[in-house]
């Protein structure tokens, strides 16, 4: 197959352009119809994928005897030149170009005449467009997978460098128990790993060629959709032509994956916003990954983190828009399906940029581990350790909970500090009071997956293994694109 990015000399005569469906109509389209239905402004990014699909279709036409070998070569050259013009920004669009697919066919026909006019034989824009869209999504999934592993790598590196640093863990945004900083960072790592697993699953399901389904019922011509799928590098081919041209499950799944990745990025962003406030003081922003204020000279703003949080509404809205559009559509193709692309393009762009920006932000964030430890060393954060001390000595947990809760209440009421109250309590005493000393509580979290040093050391080993596996998964997803 010819390289669609390489220009070739002019190889044919020009043929007048007209809407692809002009033969049925006595009058041309009204301006209002044309303006409302036009998709060219946004679907131009499908151009390289349409060139690939068209090139594979030409091969199929040659094998079926619909195009001669010479005609096929001429159309391939015209497709290559058209692709080069589009890539270089020198392609001249015509008023009759309803979308990028018609623009490409029109240009190919201009370049090689009657041979180009045969390009659309045996296919419809219904199967043509969704094939190009699937090829785009295959590539887009690979890009997101690579960006995810980039952020994962940063989180693992920061977890390793965090060492024994610890900070308060929160529930309900109230201090709960101390946790190692590495443990906190790895929590985000594991959520991203699940995102990658979902992307891999989505990539497998979208890896199906629809070219050959025609408008809805296939073709009477001797085309071979299976061979075309192989030429395009798809893992499979459609089984039902009606389903092939109407299915957008792959787009909905990809949008869900992107929305959930966005949610996970938003949670990271929210914590960065909080941690970099003076009130928390747990981290400081690098100049390169923060902005200033036009009025307030002292400000350093976490714009990346805030936008990671703010863009989630957009991502969820794109998913909702697509699902709502798909609801209740009768088989097979309906023009409603034109609304599938902009949500995917937008969500892909935002998540791609967001993952890269967050990776840079997290790589350069400066942690104030002294401030973290000072906050985590509140004696009240060890209340559960006191209750478990009593449990280990035979006290039922609910009774232990009530005892420690009462001591906390007394301390807050000014009847003594908690350490003194614990040391003087008959069921606790000086040994239990040692649990309130700085850095002790976090060391007590020993169970699998817990926040203490031994458990986190084991978790880091597993995270390194998972990162290697996730990098291999990202490579596998990319290989599906380039095969």
WOCOR-V506644 format. One record per residue. N is the residue number from 1. RES is the residue in one letter. SS is DSSP state (~ for helix, > for strand, _ for the rest). OMEGA is omega in whole degrees, 0 to 359 (none if undefined). Layout:
n,res,ss,omega
N,RES,SS,OMEGA
N,RES,SS,OMEGA
//
This chain:
n,res,ss,omega
1,X,_,180
2,X,_,177
3,X,_,184
4,X,_,180
5,X,_,184
6,X,_,180
7,X,_,175
8,X,_,181
9,X,_,177
10,X,_,190
11,X,_,180
12,X,_,179
13,X,_,183
14,X,_,179
15,X,_,186
16,X,_,180
17,X,_,177
18,X,_,175
19,X,_,186
20,X,_,184
21,X,_,190
22,X,~,187
23,X,~,183
24,X,~,191
25,X,_,175
26,X,_,182
27,X,_,178
28,X,_,182
29,X,_,174
30,X,_,181
31,X,~,181
32,X,~,178
33,X,~,183
34,X,~,181
35,X,~,184
36,X,~,185
37,X,~,184
38,X,_,176
39,X,_,183
40,X,~,182
41,X,~,182
42,X,~,185
43,X,~,178
44,X,~,181
45,X,~,173
46,X,~,187
47,X,~,182
48,X,~,180
49,X,~,175
50,X,~,177
51,X,~,178
52,X,~,180
53,X,~,180
54,X,~,179
55,X,~,177
56,X,~,179
57,X,~,177
58,X,~,178
59,X,~,179
60,X,~,178
61,X,~,178
62,X,~,180
63,X,~,180
64,X,_,180
65,X,_,180
66,X,_,171
67,X,_,172
68,X,_,178
69,X,~,180
70,X,~,178
71,X,~,179
72,X,~,179
73,X,~,179
74,X,~,180
75,X,~,176
76,X,~,179
77,X,~,179
78,X,~,177
79,X,~,179
80,X,~,179
81,X,~,179
82,X,~,178
83,X,~,179
84,X,~,178
85,X,~,179
86,X,~,181
87,X,~,182
88,X,~,181
89,X,_,180
90,X,_,181
91,X,_,180
92,X,_,179
93,X,_,181
94,X,_,180
95,X,_,181
96,X,_,181
97,X,_,182
98,X,_,178
99,X,_,183
100,X,~,181
101,X,~,177
102,X,~,179
103,X,~,180
104,X,~,180
105,X,~,179
106,X,~,181
107,X,~,178
108,X,~,180
109,X,~,175
110,X,~,186
111,X,~,185
112,X,~,168
113,X,_,188
114,X,~,177
115,X,~,177
116,X,~,179
117,X,~,177
118,X,_,186
119,X,_,186
120,X,_,180
121,X,_,174
122,X,_,177
123,X,_,176
124,X,_,171
125,X,~,180
126,X,~,178
127,X,~,180
128,X,~,186
129,X,~,183
130,X,~,174
131,X,~,177
132,X,~,180
133,X,~,177
134,X,~,177
135,X,~,176
136,X,~,183
137,X,~,176
138,X,~,179
139,X,~,182
140,X,~,178
141,X,~,179
142,X,~,179
143,X,~,181
144,X,~,179
145,X,~,179
146,X,~,178
147,X,~,178
148,X,~,181
149,X,~,175
150,X,~,178
151,X,~,177
152,X,~,181
153,X,~,178
154,X,~,182
155,X,~,178
156,X,~,179
157,X,~,180
158,X,~,178
159,X,~,178
160,X,~,183
161,X,~,180
162,X,~,178
163,X,_,183
164,X,_,180
165,X,_,181
166,X,>,183
167,X,>,176
168,X,>,166
169,X,>,188
170,X,>,160
171,X,>,185
172,X,_,184
173,X,_,173
174,X,>,181
175,X,>,184
176,X,>,178
177,X,>,176
178,X,>,176
179,X,>,174
180,X,>,177
181,X,~,178
182,X,~,179
183,X,~,180
184,X,~,180
185,X,~,181
186,X,~,176
187,X,~,177
188,X,~,177
189,X,~,184
190,X,~,178
191,X,~,177
192,X,~,177
193,X,~,176
194,X,~,177
195,X,~,181
196,X,~,178
197,X,~,177
198,X,~,178
199,X,~,179
200,X,~,178
201,X,~,177
202,X,~,181
203,X,~,180
204,X,~,183
205,X,~,180
206,X,~,185
207,X,_,183
208,X,>,178
209,X,>,176
210,X,_,182
211,X,_,185
212,X,_,178
213,X,_,181
214,X,_,179
215,X,_,178
216,X,_,192
217,X,_,182
218,X,_,186
219,X,_,175
220,X,_,181
221,X,_,186
222,X,_,179
223,X,_,182
224,X,_,181
225,X,~,180
226,X,~,179
227,X,~,178
228,X,~,178
229,X,~,179
230,X,~,179
231,X,~,180
232,X,_,179
233,X,_,176
234,X,_,179
235,X,_,182
236,X,>,181
237,X,>,182
238,X,_,176
239,X,_,183
240,X,_,186
241,X,~,177
242,X,~,179
243,X,~,185
244,X,~,185
245,X,~,182
246,X,~,184
247,X,_,170
248,X,_,177
249,X,~,183
250,X,~,179
251,X,~,179
252,X,~,179
253,X,~,180
254,X,~,178
255,X,~,176
256,X,~,178
257,X,~,180
258,X,~,179
259,X,~,181
260,X,~,173
261,X,~,178
262,X,~,177
263,X,~,180
264,X,~,176
265,X,~,179
266,X,~,180
267,X,~,174
268,X,~,181
269,X,~,180
270,X,~,181
271,X,~,177
272,X,~,178
273,X,~,181
274,X,~,186
275,X,~,182
276,X,_,173
277,X,_,175
278,X,_,181
279,X,_,175
280,X,_,178
281,X,_,182
282,X,_,185
283,X,>,177
284,X,>,183
285,X,_,172
286,X,_,180
287,X,~,185
288,X,~,184
289,X,~,175
290,X,_,178
291,X,>,177
292,X,_,180
293,X,_,178
294,X,_,183
295,X,_,189
296,X,_,188
297,X,_,186
298,X,_,192
299,X,_,167
300,X,_,192
301,X,>,181
302,X,_,188
303,X,~,179
304,X,~,181
305,X,~,181
306,X,~,179
307,X,~,174
308,X,~,177
309,X,~,187
310,X,~,184
311,X,_,182
312,X,~,177
313,X,~,178
314,X,~,181
315,X,~,178
316,X,~,178
317,X,~,178
318,X,~,177
319,X,~,180
320,X,~,180
321,X,~,181
322,X,~,180
323,X,~,179
324,X,~,178
325,X,~,183
326,X,~,186
327,X,_,172
328,X,_,178
329,X,_,176
330,X,_,175
331,X,_,7
332,X,_,182
333,X,_,171
334,X,_,184
335,X,~,174
336,X,~,186
337,X,~,173
338,X,~,182
339,X,~,181
340,X,~,193
341,X,~,183
342,X,~,177
343,X,~,180
344,X,~,179
345,X,~,184
346,X,~,181
347,X,~,177
348,X,~,181
349,X,~,184
350,X,~,181
351,X,~,178
352,X,~,180
353,X,~,182
354,X,~,179
355,X,~,178
356,X,~,180
357,X,~,179
358,X,~,178
359,X,~,177
360,X,~,179
361,X,~,183
362,X,~,179
363,X,~,185
364,X,~,181
365,X,_,180
366,X,>,181
367,X,>,173
368,X,_,186
369,X,~,176
370,X,~,178
371,X,~,178
372,X,~,182
373,X,~,180
374,X,~,180
375,X,~,183
376,X,~,184
377,X,_,172
378,X,_,182
379,X,~,181
380,X,~,180
381,X,~,180
382,X,~,183
383,X,~,180
384,X,~,177
385,X,~,177
386,X,~,179
387,X,~,181
388,X,~,172
389,X,~,178
390,X,~,179
391,X,~,180
392,X,~,179
393,X,_,170
394,X,_,181
395,X,_,175
396,X,_,187
397,X,~,182
398,X,~,176
399,X,~,179
400,X,~,179
401,X,~,182
402,X,~,179
403,X,~,182
404,X,~,177
405,X,~,178
406,X,~,178
407,X,~,177
408,X,~,180
409,X,~,180
410,X,~,181
411,X,~,180
412,X,~,179
413,X,_,177
414,X,_,181
415,X,_,181
416,X,_,176
417,X,_,188
418,X,~,181
419,X,~,179
420,X,~,180
421,X,~,179
422,X,~,182
423,X,~,182
424,X,_,182
425,X,_,186
426,X,_,183
427,X,_,182
428,X,_,175
429,X,_,186
430,X,~,180
431,X,~,178
432,X,~,180
433,X,~,178
434,X,~,178
435,X,~,182
436,X,~,182
437,X,_,183
438,X,_,175
439,X,_,183
440,X,~,187
441,X,~,184
442,X,~,181
443,X,~,183
444,X,_,181
445,X,_,190
446,X,_,184
447,X,_,182
448,X,_,180
449,X,_,182
450,X,_,191
451,X,_,181
452,X,_,187
453,X,~,182
454,X,~,181
455,X,~,181
456,X,~,176
457,X,~,177
458,X,~,180
459,X,~,179
460,X,~,176
461,X,~,179
462,X,~,179
463,X,~,177
464,X,~,177
465,X,~,181
466,X,~,179
467,X,~,177
468,X,~,178
469,X,~,180
470,X,~,175
471,X,~,177
472,X,~,177
473,X,~,178
474,X,~,178
475,X,~,178
476,X,~,178
477,X,~,178
478,X,~,181
479,X,~,177
480,X,~,179
481,X,~,189
482,X,~,183
483,X,_,none
//
